[in-house]
Amino acid sequence: MSAASKRSGVDEEARPWVDGLTIPQMLKETVRRHPDHDALVFPRLGLRMRYAEFGQQVDEVARGLLALGIGHGQHVAIWATNVPQWVLLQFATARVGA
């Protein structure tokens, strides 16, 4: 550990808890660990979603993608402004492996 790391209390060689996890695995674990913490907040829209609800919404969008025939290995382009649906779709595409 470097002298700067020792002073800051940060171990630069420590592995992050997400190391080796896929995005869907990371989300599932975050939902398990922190179901009542904020996951998605859009104050301008009056939206505040906790991880439990966010995980459920991602699964619902993923089921919709599968119903549309979008699945593992397919390419998906997302062209959207900064809206909550973009975030859900980003995680849902990872969930189905697209």
Biopython code that builds the backbone (N, CA, C, O; Angstrom):
import numpy as np
from Bio.PDB.StructureBuilder import StructureBuilder

atoms = [
    (1, "MET", "N", (0.851, -1.171, 0.000)),
    (1, "MET", "CA", (0.000, 0.000, 0.000)),
    (1, "MET", "C", (0.896, 1.233, 0.000)),
    (1, "MET", "O", (1.866, 1.287, 0.756)),
    (2, "SER", "N", (0.586, 2.230, -0.841)),
    (2, "SER", "CA", (1.399, 3.442, -0.927)),
    (2, "SER", "C", (1.167, 4.315, 0.305)),
    (2, "SER", "O", (0.191, 4.140, 1.035)),
    (3, "ALA", "N", (2.084, 5.257, 0.519)),
    (3, "ALA", "CA", (1.967, 6.165, 1.658)),
    (3, "ALA", "C", (0.681, 6.985, 1.563)),
    (3, "ALA", "O", (0.008, 7.211, 2.569)),
    (4, "ALA", "N", (0.340, 7.433, 0.343)),
    (4, "ALA", "CA", (-0.891, 8.212, 0.154)),
    (4, "ALA", "C", (-2.113, 7.363, 0.480)),
    (4, "ALA", "O", (-3.071, 7.857, 1.075)),
    (5, "SER", "N", (-2.084, 6.090, 0.094)),
    (5, "SER", "CA", (-3.199, 5.194, 0.389)),
    (5, "SER", "C", (-3.344, 4.979, 1.885)),
    (5, "SER", "O", (-4.455, 4.936, 2.413)),
    (6, "LYS", "N", (-2.203, 4.845, 2.567)),
    (6, "LYS", "CA", (-2.248, 4.661, 4.021)),
    (6, "LYS", "C", (-2.852, 5.881, 4.700)),
    (6, "LYS", "O", (-3.652, 5.744, 5.625)),
    (7, "ARG", "N", (-2.474, 7.075, 4.246)),
    (7, "ARG", "CA", (-3.005, 8.305, 4.850)),
    (7, "ARG", "C", (-4.509, 8.437, 4.610)),
    (7, "ARG", "O", (-5.243, 8.885, 5.491)),
    (8, "SER", "N", (-4.962, 8.051, 3.427)),
    (8, "SER", "CA", (-6.377, 8.212, 3.100)),
    (8, "SER", "C", (-7.228, 7.055, 3.620)),
    (8, "SER", "O", (-8.455, 7.153, 3.667)),
    (9, "GLY", "N", (-6.572, 5.955, 4.012)),
    (9, "GLY", "CA", (-7.318, 4.793, 4.474)),
    (9, "GLY", "C", (-7.886, 3.957, 3.345)),
    (9, "GLY", "O", (-8.727, 3.090, 3.580)),
    (10, "VAL", "N", (-7.439, 4.205, 2.124)),
    (10, "VAL", "CA", (-7.928, 3.483, 0.948)),
    (10, "VAL", "C", (-6.885, 2.452, 0.536)),
    (10, "VAL", "O", (-5.719, 2.782, 0.322)),
    (11, "ASP", "N", (-7.313, 1.224, 0.432)),
    (11, "ASP", "CA", (-6.429, 0.158, -0.042)),
    (11, "ASP", "C", (-6.640, 0.036, -1.544)),
    (11, "ASP", "O", (-7.626, -0.550, -1.991)),
    (12, "GLU", "N", (-5.720, 0.586, -2.317)),
    (12, "GLU", "CA", (-5.854, 0.611, -3.772)),
    (12, "GLU", "C", (-5.777, -0.774, -4.393)),
    (12, "GLU", "O", (-6.161, -0.947, -5.549)),
    (13, "GLU", "N", (-5.299, -1.749, -3.664)),
    (13, "GLU", "CA", (-5.186, -3.098, -4.201)),
    (13, "GLU", "C", (-6.349, -3.995, -3.775)),
    (13, "GLU", "O", (-6.444, -5.144, -4.206)),
    (14, "ALA", "N", (-7.222, -3.468, -2.935)),
    (14, "ALA", "CA", (-8.382, -4.250, -2.509)),
    (14, "ALA", "C", (-9.324, -4.427, -3.694)),
    (14, "ALA", "O", (-9.503, -3.518, -4.504)),
    (15, "ARG", "N", (-9.916, -5.604, -3.778)),
    (15, "ARG", "CA", (-10.864, -5.869, -4.866)),
    (15, "ARG", "C", (-12.230, -5.309, -4.507)),
    (15, "ARG", "O", (-12.712, -5.540, -3.398)),
    (16, "PRO", "N", (-12.869, -4.577, -5.418)),
    (16, "PRO", "CA", (-14.225, -4.085, -5.155)),
    (16, "PRO", "C", (-15.189, -5.262, -5.048)),
    (16, "PRO", "O", (-14.974, -6.303, -5.669)),
    (17, "TRP", "N", (-16.233, -5.101, -4.275)),
    (17, "TRP", "CA", (-17.176, -6.204, -4.076)),
    (17, "TRP", "C", (-17.841, -6.625, -5.376)),
    (17, "TRP", "O", (-18.316, -7.757, -5.474)),
    (18, "VAL", "N", (-17.892, -5.755, -6.375)),
    (18, "VAL", "CA", (-18.532, -6.090, -7.645)),
    (18, "VAL", "C", (-17.599, -6.808, -8.612)),
    (18, "VAL", "O", (-18.023, -7.231, -9.688)),
    (19, "ASP", "N", (-16.341, -6.947, -8.235)),
    (19, "ASP", "CA", (-15.359, -7.579, -9.113)),
    (19, "ASP", "C", (-15.806, -8.994, -9.474)),
    (19, "ASP", "O", (-16.065, -9.815, -8.594)),
    (20, "GLY", "N", (-15.892, -9.269, -10.762)),
    (20, "GLY", "CA", (-16.273, -10.596, -11.239)),
    (20, "GLY", "C", (-17.766, -10.788, -11.429)),
    (20, "GLY", "O", (-18.195, -11.838, -11.906)),
    (21, "LEU", "N", (-18.570, -9.789, -11.065)),
    (21, "LEU", "CA", (-20.021, -9.905, -11.224)),
    (21, "LEU", "C", (-20.456, -9.267, -12.533)),
    (21, "LEU", "O", (-19.866, -8.284, -12.982)),
    (22, "THR", "N", (-21.484, -9.829, -13.137)),
    (22, "THR", "CA", (-22.099, -9.186, -14.293)),
    (22, "THR", "C", (-22.979, -8.045, -13.790)),
    (22, "THR", "O", (-23.235, -7.949, -12.590)),
    (23, "ILE", "N", (-23.435, -7.196, -14.675)),
    (23, "ILE", "CA", (-24.327, -6.107, -14.275)),
    (23, "ILE", "C", (-25.605, -6.657, -13.641)),
    (23, "ILE", "O", (-26.017, -6.150, -12.598)),
    (24, "PRO", "N", (-26.251, -7.672, -14.225)),
    (24, "PRO", "CA", (-27.444, -8.222, -13.570)),
    (24, "PRO", "C", (-27.146, -8.819, -12.189)),
    (24, "PRO", "O", (-27.955, -8.678, -11.272)),
    (25, "GLN", "N", (-26.009, -9.475, -12.034)),
    (25, "GLN", "CA", (-25.648, -10.028, -10.728)),
    (25, "GLN", "C", (-25.411, -8.914, -9.712)),
    (25, "GLN", "O", (-25.814, -9.023, -8.554)),
    (26, "MET", "N", (-24.759, -7.850, -10.151)),
    (26, "MET", "CA", (-24.512, -6.710, -9.276)),
    (26, "MET", "C", (-25.826, -6.074, -8.839)),
    (26, "MET", "O", (-25.993, -5.739, -7.666)),
    (27, "LEU", "N", (-26.755, -5.907, -9.768)),
    (27, "LEU", "CA", (-28.041, -5.316, -9.415)),
    (27, "LEU", "C", (-28.797, -6.205, -8.438)),
    (27, "LEU", "O", (-29.363, -5.713, -7.462)),
    (28, "LYS", "N", (-28.811, -7.503, -8.692)),
    (28, "LYS", "CA", (-29.507, -8.431, -7.793)),
    (28, "LYS", "C", (-28.935, -8.354, -6.380)),
    (28, "LYS", "O", (-29.684, -8.352, -5.403)),
    (29, "GLU", "N", (-27.619, -8.291, -6.273)),
    (29, "GLU", "CA", (-26.976, -8.215, -4.963)),
    (29, "GLU", "C", (-27.252, -6.868, -4.292)),
    (29, "GLU", "O", (-27.451, -6.807, -3.078)),
    (30, "THR", "N", (-27.264, -5.805, -5.067)),
    (30, "THR", "CA", (-27.564, -4.484, -4.504)),
    (30, "THR", "C", (-29.000, -4.438, -4.009)),
    (30, "THR", "O", (-29.268, -3.882, -2.943)),
    (31, "VAL", "N", (-29.927, -5.014, -4.764)),
    (31, "VAL", "CA", (-31.333, -5.092, -4.331)),
    (31, "VAL", "C", (-31.425, -5.888, -3.035)),
    (31, "VAL", "O", (-32.170, -5.515, -2.129)),
    (32, "ARG", "N", (-30.678, -6.977, -2.943)),
    (32, "ARG", "CA", (-30.696, -7.800, -1.725)),
    (32, "ARG", "C", (-30.139, -7.027, -0.534)),
    (32, "ARG", "O", (-30.707, -7.063, 0.557)),
    (33, "ARG", "N", (-29.032, -6.331, -0.747)),
    (33, "ARG", "CA", (-28.367, -5.623, 0.354)),
    (33, "ARG", "C", (-29.078, -4.334, 0.771)),
    (33, "ARG", "O", (-29.099, -3.980, 1.950)),
    (34, "HIS", "N", (-29.656, -3.643, -0.204)),
    (34, "HIS", "CA", (-30.177, -2.294, 0.055)),
    (34, "HIS", "C", (-31.549, -2.059, -0.571)),
    (34, "HIS", "O", (-31.715, -1.093, -1.316)),
    (35, "PRO", "N", (-32.531, -2.905, -0.296)),
    (35, "PRO", "CA", (-33.825, -2.780, -0.978)),
    (35, "PRO", "C", (-34.520, -1.437, -0.755)),
    (35, "PRO", "O", (-35.277, -0.987, -1.615)),
    (36, "ASP", "N", (-34.276, -0.797, 0.376)),
    (36, "ASP", "CA", (-34.972, 0.442, 0.699)),
    (36, "ASP", "C", (-34.150, 1.698, 0.432)),
    (36, "ASP", "O", (-34.576, 2.800, 0.779)),
    (37, "HIS", "N", (-32.976, 1.545, -0.182)),
    (37, "HIS", "CA", (-32.150, 2.702, -0.531)),
    (37, "HIS", "C", (-32.570, 3.234, -1.895)),
    (37, "HIS", "O", (-33.112, 2.505, -2.725)),
    (38, "ASP", "N", (-32.308, 4.514, -2.108)),
    (38, "ASP", "CA", (-32.603, 5.117, -3.405)),
    (38, "ASP", "C", (-31.774, 4.461, -4.504)),
    (38, "ASP", "O", (-30.570, 4.253, -4.357)),
    (39, "ALA", "N", (-32.440, 4.145, -5.596)),
    (39, "ALA", "CA", (-31.769, 3.582, -6.766)),
    (39, "ALA", "C", (-31.809, 4.572, -7.928)),
    (39, "ALA", "O", (-30.840, 4.701, -8.676)),
    (40, "LEU", "N", (-32.913, 5.253, -8.070)),
    (40, "LEU", "CA", (-33.118, 6.140, -9.213)),
    (40, "LEU", "C", (-33.925, 7.338, -8.723)),
    (40, "LEU", "O", (-35.033, 7.190, -8.207)),
    (41, "VAL", "N", (-33.351, 8.522, -8.895)),
    (41, "VAL", "CA", (-34.020, 9.741, -8.440)),
    (41, "VAL", "C", (-34.000, 10.768, -9.562)),
    (41, "VAL", "O", (-32.935, 11.148, -10.049)),
    (42, "PHE", "N", (-35.173, 11.211, -9.967)),
    (42, "PHE", "CA", (-35.333, 12.264, -10.961)),
    (42, "PHE", "C", (-36.227, 13.335, -10.344)),
    (42, "PHE", "O", (-37.440, 13.317, -10.554)),
    (43, "PRO", "N", (-35.642, 14.278, -9.577)),
    (43, "PRO", "CA", (-36.443, 15.286, -8.871)),
    (43, "PRO", "C", (-37.358, 16.091, -9.784)),
    (43, "PRO", "O", (-38.490, 16.407, -9.417)),
    (44, "ARG", "N", (-36.869, 16.419, -10.968)),
    (44, "ARG", "CA", (-37.674, 17.229, -11.889)),
    (44, "ARG", "C", (-38.978, 16.519, -12.278)),
    (44, "ARG", "O", (-39.987, 17.163, -12.566)),
    (45, "LEU", "N", (-38.936, 15.194, -12.282)),
    (45, "LEU", "CA", (-40.129, 14.410, -12.611)),
    (45, "LEU", "C", (-40.879, 13.942, -11.379)),
    (45, "LEU", "O", (-41.929, 13.309, -11.487)),
    (46, "GLY", "N", (-40.341, 14.252, -10.203)),
    (46, "GLY", "CA", (-40.965, 13.787, -8.964)),
    (46, "GLY", "C", (-40.843, 12.284, -8.782)),
    (46, "GLY", "O", (-41.693, 11.664, -8.143)),
    (47, "LEU", "N", (-39.788, 11.691, -9.341)),
    (47, "LEU", "CA", (-39.604, 10.237, -9.283)),
    (47, "LEU", "C", (-38.518, 9.873, -8.281)),
    (47, "LEU", "O", (-37.415, 10.418, -8.318)),
    (48, "ARG", "N", (-38.836, 8.960, -7.400)),
    (48, "ARG", "CA", (-37.868, 8.394, -6.471)),
    (48, "ARG", "C", (-38.177, 6.901, -6.387)),
    (48, "ARG", "O", (-39.245, 6.503, -5.922)),
    (49, "MET", "N", (-37.234, 6.084, -6.839)),
    (49, "MET", "CA", (-37.435, 4.638, -6.878)),
    (49, "MET", "C", (-36.390, 3.955, -6.000)),
    (49, "MET", "O", (-35.195, 4.211, -6.143)),
    (50, "ARG", "N", (-36.827, 3.109, -5.113)),
    (50, "ARG", "CA", (-35.936, 2.338, -4.256)),
    (50, "ARG", "C", (-35.420, 1.125, -5.033)),
    (50, "ARG", "O", (-35.990, 0.753, -6.058)),
    (51, "TYR", "N", (-34.339, 0.511, -4.542)),
    (51, "TYR", "CA", (-33.754, -0.619, -5.265)),
    (51, "TYR", "C", (-34.734, -1.774, -5.437)),
    (51, "TYR", "O", (-34.737, -2.416, -6.487)),
    (52, "ALA", "N", (-35.565, -2.056, -4.435)),
    (52, "ALA", "CA", (-36.528, -3.166, -4.572)),
    (52, "ALA", "C", (-37.442, -2.938, -5.769)),
    (52, "ALA", "O", (-37.655, -3.840, -6.580)),
    (53, "GLU", "N", (-37.980, -1.721, -5.873)),
    (53, "GLU", "CA", (-38.865, -1.405, -6.991)),
    (53, "GLU", "C", (-38.085, -1.340, -8.304)),
    (53, "GLU", "O", (-38.565, -1.810, -9.335)),
    (54, "PHE", "N", (-36.891, -0.761, -8.268)),
    (54, "PHE", "CA", (-36.070, -0.660, -9.465)),
    (54, "PHE", "C", (-35.779, -2.049, -10.033)),
    (54, "PHE", "O", (-35.900, -2.271, -11.238)),
    (55, "GLY", "N", (-35.394, -2.982, -9.156)),
    (55, "GLY", "CA", (-35.127, -4.350, -9.597)),
    (55, "GLY", "C", (-36.347, -4.993, -10.240)),
    (55, "GLY", "O", (-36.228, -5.687, -11.250)),
    (56, "GLN", "N", (-37.516, -4.762, -9.659)),
    (56, "GLN", "CA", (-38.753, -5.297, -10.224)),
    (56, "GLN", "C", (-39.047, -4.685, -11.591)),
    (56, "GLN", "O", (-39.444, -5.383, -12.524)),
    (57, "GLN", "N", (-38.848, -3.379, -11.695)),
    (57, "GLN", "CA", (-39.093, -2.692, -12.967)),
    (57, "GLN", "C", (-38.133, -3.175, -14.054)),
    (57, "GLN", "O", (-38.532, -3.361, -15.203)),
    (58, "VAL", "N", (-36.873, -3.375, -13.688)),
    (58, "VAL", "CA", (-35.892, -3.886, -14.649)),
    (58, "VAL", "C", (-36.324, -5.265, -15.141)),
    (58, "VAL", "O", (-36.259, -5.544, -16.338)),
    (59, "ASP", "N", (-36.761, -6.121, -14.233)),
    (59, "ASP", "CA", (-37.224, -7.450, -14.636)),
    (59, "ASP", "C", (-38.437, -7.366, -15.565)),
    (59, "ASP", "O", (-38.554, -8.143, -16.512)),
    (60, "GLU", "N", (-39.332, -6.424, -15.289)),
    (60, "GLU", "CA", (-40.519, -6.264, -16.133)),
    (60, "GLU", "C", (-40.124, -5.799, -17.543)),
    (60, "GLU", "O", (-40.645, -6.306, -18.537)),
    (61, "VAL", "N", (-39.211, -4.844, -17.619)),
    (61, "VAL", "CA", (-38.744, -4.379, -18.925)),
    (61, "VAL", "C", (-38.009, -5.502, -19.659)),
    (61, "VAL", "O", (-38.155, -5.655, -20.872)),
    (62, "ALA", "N", (-37.225, -6.282, -18.926)),
    (62, "ALA", "CA", (-36.512, -7.415, -19.533)),
    (62, "ALA", "C", (-37.503, -8.425, -20.115)),
    (62, "ALA", "O", (-37.286, -8.948, -21.208)),
    (63, "ARG", "N", (-38.581, -8.699, -19.392)),
    (63, "ARG", "CA", (-39.609, -9.609, -19.925)),
    (63, "ARG", "C", (-40.228, -9.035, -21.200)),
    (63, "ARG", "O", (-40.533, -9.773, -22.138)),
    (64, "GLY", "N", (-40.411, -7.710, -21.227)),
    (64, "GLY", "CA", (-40.935, -7.063, -22.429)),
    (64, "GLY", "C", (-39.990, -7.205, -23.610)),
    (64, "GLY", "O", (-40.422, -7.455, -24.735)),
    (65, "LEU", "N", (-38.694, -7.044, -23.349)),
    (65, "LEU", "CA", (-37.707, -7.221, -24.422)),
    (65, "LEU", "C", (-37.749, -8.645, -24.960)),
    (65, "LEU", "O", (-37.722, -8.858, -26.172)),
    (66, "LEU", "N", (-37.815, -9.615, -24.058)),
    (66, "LEU", "CA", (-37.886, -11.018, -24.484)),
    (66, "LEU", "C", (-39.146, -11.276, -25.303)),
    (66, "LEU", "O", (-39.107, -12.009, -26.291)),
    (67, "ALA", "N", (-40.267, -10.672, -24.893)),
    (67, "ALA", "CA", (-41.526, -10.840, -25.624)),
    (67, "ALA", "C", (-41.436, -10.245, -27.026)),
    (67, "ALA", "O", (-42.117, -10.694, -27.947)),
    (68, "LEU", "N", (-40.583, -9.224, -27.176)),
    (68, "LEU", "CA", (-40.370, -8.623, -28.498)),
    (68, "LEU", "C", (-39.369, -9.403, -29.342)),
    (68, "LEU", "O", (-39.125, -9.057, -30.498)),
    (69, "GLY", "N", (-38.793, -10.447, -28.772)),
    (69, "GLY", "CA", (-37.824, -11.256, -29.499)),
    (69, "GLY", "C", (-36.387, -10.792, -29.326)),
    (69, "GLY", "O", (-35.490, -11.272, -30.019)),
    (70, "ILE", "N", (-36.164, -9.864, -28.407)),
    (70, "ILE", "CA", (-34.804, -9.380, -28.149)),
    (70, "ILE", "C", (-34.210, -10.235, -27.042)),
    (70, "ILE", "O", (-34.767, -10.336, -25.949)),
    (71, "GLY", "N", (-33.071, -10.848, -27.341)),
    (71, "GLY", "CA", (-32.480, -11.751, -26.362)),
    (71, "GLY", "C", (-30.970, -11.742, -26.391)),
    (71, "GLY", "O", (-30.337, -10.823, -26.911)),
    (72, "HIS", "N", (-30.418, -12.778, -25.823)),
    (72, "HIS", "CA", (-28.975, -12.917, -25.645)),
    (72, "HIS", "C", (-28.219, -12.748, -26.965)),
    (72, "HIS", "O", (-28.565, -13.345, -27.985)),
    (73, "GLY", "N", (-27.197, -11.932, -26.912)),
    (73, "GLY", "CA", (-26.322, -11.752, -28.055)),
    (73, "GLY", "C", (-26.786, -10.750, -29.093)),
    (73, "GLY", "O", (-26.038, -10.429, -30.016)),
    (74, "GLN", "N", (-27.998, -10.253, -28.962)),
    (74, "GLN", "CA", (-28.489, -9.293, -29.945)),
    (74, "GLN", "C", (-28.019, -7.884, -29.587)),
    (74, "GLN", "O", (-27.766, -7.572, -28.423)),
    (75, "HIS", "N", (-27.909, -7.056, -30.600)),
    (75, "HIS", "CA", (-27.492, -5.673, -30.399)),
    (75, "HIS", "C", (-28.728, -4.797, -30.279)),
    (75, "HIS", "O", (-29.691, -4.943, -31.032)),
    (76, "VAL", "N", (-28.681, -3.891, -29.325)),
    (76, "VAL", "CA", (-29.788, -2.966, -29.101)),
    (76, "VAL", "C", (-29.215, -1.561, -29.040)),
    (76, "VAL", "O", (-28.257, -1.307, -28.309)),
    (77, "ALA", "N", (-29.789, -0.664, -29.793)),
    (77, "ALA", "CA", (-29.395, 0.749, -29.739)),
    (77, "ALA", "C", (-30.441, 1.503, -28.928)),
    (77, "ALA", "O", (-31.645, 1.330, -29.118)),
    (78, "ILE", "N", (-29.963, 2.326, -28.039)),
    (78, "ILE", "CA", (-30.861, 3.133, -27.219)),
    (78, "ILE", "C", (-30.535, 4.592, -27.504)),
    (78, "ILE", "O", (-29.424, 5.053, -27.239)),
    (79, "TRP", "N", (-31.500, 5.306, -28.038)),
    (79, "TRP", "CA", (-31.320, 6.725, -28.311)),
    (79, "TRP", "C", (-32.412, 7.442, -27.535)),
    (79, "TRP", "O", (-33.579, 7.435, -27.925)),
    (80, "ALA", "N", (-32.021, 8.051, -26.450)),
    (80, "ALA", "CA", (-33.008, 8.706, -25.600)),
    (80, "ALA", "C", (-32.356, 9.842, -24.833)),
    (80, "ALA", "O", (-31.136, 9.899, -24.684)),
    (81, "THR", "N", (-33.188, 10.732, -24.359)),
    (81, "THR", "CA", (-32.703, 11.780, -23.485)),
    (81, "THR", "C", (-32.541, 11.206, -22.075)),
    (81, "THR", "O", (-32.792, 10.023, -21.849)),
    (82, "ASN", "N", (-32.130, 12.032, -21.151)),
    (82, "ASN", "CA", (-31.899, 11.606, -19.781)),
    (82, "ASN", "C", (-33.238, 11.427, -19.059)),
    (82, "ASN", "O", (-33.735, 12.338, -18.397)),
    (83, "VAL", "N", (-33.803, 10.228, -19.207)),
    (83, "VAL", "CA", (-35.103, 9.907, -18.612)),
    (83, "VAL", "C", (-34.983, 8.578, -17.861)),
    (83, "VAL", "O", (-34.104, 7.772, -18.166)),
    (84, "PRO", "N", (-35.860, 8.346, -16.885)),
    (84, "PRO", "CA", (-35.793, 7.096, -16.115)),
    (84, "PRO", "C", (-35.907, 5.842, -16.980)),
    (84, "PRO", "O", (-35.284, 4.824, -16.678)),
    (85, "GLN", "N", (-36.682, 5.907, -18.034)),
    (85, "GLN", "CA", (-36.866, 4.741, -18.889)),
    (85, "GLN", "C", (-35.554, 4.303, -19.529)),
    (85, "GLN", "O", (-35.345, 3.113, -19.765)),
    (86, "TRP", "N", (-34.681, 5.243, -19.808)),
    (86, "TRP", "CA", (-33.376, 4.909, -20.384)),
    (86, "TRP", "C", (-32.591, 4.044, -19.408)),
    (86, "TRP", "O", (-31.991, 3.046, -19.807)),
    (87, "VAL", "N", (-32.592, 4.414, -18.146)),
    (87, "VAL", "CA", (-31.846, 3.660, -17.136)),
    (87, "VAL", "C", (-32.424, 2.252, -17.004)),
    (87, "VAL", "O", (-31.675, 1.276, -16.947)),
    (88, "LEU", "N", (-33.744, 2.145, -16.956)),
    (88, "LEU", "CA", (-34.380, 0.831, -16.869)),
    (88, "LEU", "C", (-34.025, -0.030, -18.078)),
    (88, "LEU", "O", (-33.718, -1.213, -17.933)),
    (89, "LEU", "N", (-34.069, 0.556, -19.257)),
    (89, "LEU", "CA", (-33.764, -0.196, -20.474)),
    (89, "LEU", "C", (-32.305, -0.625, -20.511)),
    (89, "LEU", "O", (-31.992, -1.724, -20.968)),
    (90, "GLN", "N", (-31.412, 0.234, -20.034)),
    (90, "GLN", "CA", (-29.987, -0.112, -19.993)),
    (90, "GLN", "C", (-29.759, -1.358, -19.141)),
    (90, "GLN", "O", (-29.054, -2.276, -19.561)),
    (91, "PHE", "N", (-30.345, -1.393, -17.956)),
    (91, "PHE", "CA", (-30.190, -2.558, -17.081)),
    (91, "PHE", "C", (-30.942, -3.776, -17.624)),
    (91, "PHE", "O", (-30.477, -4.905, -17.471)),
    (92, "ALA", "N", (-32.090, -3.556, -18.251)),
    (92, "ALA", "CA", (-32.880, -4.667, -18.799)),
    (92, "ALA", "C", (-32.166, -5.344, -19.962)),
    (92, "ALA", "O", (-32.219, -6.567, -20.091)),
    (93, "THR", "N", (-31.497, -4.563, -20.812)),
    (93, "THR", "CA", (-30.761, -5.181, -21.913)),
    (93, "THR", "C", (-29.631, -6.051, -21.365)),
    (93, "THR", "O", (-29.360, -7.130, -21.891)),
    (94, "ALA", "N", (-28.985, -5.581, -20.319)),
    (94, "ALA", "CA", (-27.940, -6.406, -19.682)),
    (94, "ALA", "C", (-28.566, -7.655, -19.078)),
    (94, "ALA", "O", (-27.971, -8.732, -19.127)),
    (95, "ARG", "N", (-29.743, -7.523, -18.516)),
    (95, "ARG", "CA", (-30.433, -8.652, -17.868)),
    (95, "ARG", "C", (-30.701, -9.787, -18.862)),
    (95, "ARG", "O", (-30.582, -10.964, -18.522)),
    (96, "VAL", "N", (-31.063, -9.417, -20.094)),
    (96, "VAL", "CA", (-31.360, -10.455, -21.103)),
    (96, "VAL", "C", (-30.128, -10.827, -21.910)),
    (96, "VAL", "O", (-30.181, -11.720, -22.756)),
    (97, "GLY", "N", (-29.015, -10.140, -21.650)),
    (97, "GLY", "CA", (-27.773, -10.470, -22.343)),
    (97, "GLY", "C", (-27.656, -9.864, -23.722)),
    (97, "GLY", "O", (-26.845, -10.307, -24.536)),
    (98, "ALA", "N", (-28.458, -8.856, -23.986)),
    (98, "ALA", "CA", (-28.410, -8.187, -25.300)),
    (98, "ALA", "C", (-27.354, -7.112, -25.289)),
    (98, "ALA", "O", (-27.154, -6.432, -26.296)),
]
sb = StructureBuilder()
sb.init_structure("model")
sb.init_model(0)
sb.init_chain("A")
sb.init_seg("    ")
for serial, (resi, resn, name, xyz) in enumerate(atoms, 1):
    if name == "N":
        sb.init_residue(resn, " ", resi, " ")
    sb.init_atom(name, np.array(xyz, "f"), 0.0, 1.0, " ", f" {name:<3s}", serial, name[0])
structure = sb.get_structure()
